[in-house]
Amino acid sequence: MSYQMLIDGNMVSTEFWLDVVNPATGEILARCPRADAAIVEQAVAAASRAYPEWSRRSYDERSAKLRQLADLIEERADQFARLLTEEQGKPLEQAAFEIAGAIYVLRTFAEMRLPPETLRADGNSQVVEYRGPLGVVAAITPWNFPVLLLMNKLAPALLTGNTLVVKPAPTTPLTTLLFGEVCADVLPAGVVNIVVDANELGGILTSHPSIAKVAFTGSTATGKKVMAAAAESVKRVTLELGGNDGAIVLDDVDTASAAKHLFDGAMLNAGQICVAIKRAYVPSSMYDAVCEELARLANAAVVDNGMHQGVQIGPVQNAAQFAKLKDFLADAAEHGTIIAGGHALDRPGYFIAPTIVRDVSDDARIVREEQFGPILPVLAYDDIDEVIARVNDSDYGLAGTVWGKDLDRANAIASRIEAGTIWVNQHLAIDATIPFRGAKQSGLGGELGIEGLKEYTQARIVNSVSLD
Ligand code: ADP
């Protein structure tokens, strides 16, 4: 299969290539074309040309296009899911779930509208808020959920009348290029353009005078660069950045259930989820039992190529992340006790054995930093106020979880956690109708829900009185 970028309605190749590696084998999966600065300029120019006509269309027309995109992805869902597993590493079942999620996001946004809102109307005066599109949006996506996180940006951007330049992460460009084929069939030329880089062209987009908004998901470090670059022309930015989510287990939960929830929340997608459980806090009275059960689950987990049936945990996505996790493991071994895993698997590909670390201090790297891999530190606590303070003692504030039978108590504790989303007795309950945003250095602005839709619009207040 050959891959091409989408520029101004045409599928294009270049003489520059990028090797895409299958993380389960370490072998080259495909070569794909990549852009240079001139091609990025063509993409931005095409999106700018397409904007006036696209933005004048009605919501209903644009909504119909979103539904068509969803239908065509659905027809090819199997192809998308397999390619996603091959380039990203996640088990096929989870890849299929991501593709289904992407389709759902397109269809859910297709239902949303932002009609003019009358803020005041009395006698002969009225104040009405209208919302119009911004212009050309740059959507820059990461490698953990390349398809879903693209749709979280593309669906609201297109529905509200913006056009797009999309740039996937260099290690997972293929599913985005496959989606480009779908766009070429459905959308007018230039409405969506896709460029691939080797991590060097994002800065052109984030500082480009013709880009009105940058919608970014990635690390906090790169997010700061995006925000700085966008400042020059006061671009709108939505930043979905890193997290170091704490999970608080309360003392009325049984051991097996606590351990199962913690394990699943930490290990899904090999831990490479911005809202994965990254630190677990367990009452001292239950600590040994929960750690033991977590170690048992880690040792029993099926870790293998995601294309094989029954696999729970695939490889981590890329060589750089693999190297970073091996560093974390060395540090965890020095500052804590590893009771399961603790090493890379002795086989080709980027496999890390699911790892549980106990007796680790709050200032160890594995607790303070975002590991983004299948490594869970487990910490003991004695007092609720103390554990809330420890969870909140972080520059991050993306999400968190509280697990407890007494729902009122669990909810009260949840409301004290400084994060954008706190789930109680569930995890990853993200839905296209519910706003999602990060607190502190975990983000700026938000995605999803009507709030997320508004982020792709400029509000205009028309404030009028009659002349006499
Ligand atoms: P990681 O460090 O885990 O690879 P990043 O946050 O750097 O993740 O990457 C997320 C996305 O941001 C990718 O598409 C990447 O190519 C892009 N990116 C990297 N550097 C920049 C930059 N300076 N400006 C804009 N985008 C960038």
Residues whose N, C-alpha, C, O or C-beta is under 5 A from the ligand:
A	BS01	ADP	I140 T141 P142 K167 P168 A169 P170 N199 G202 G203 T206 T217 G218 S219 T222 K225
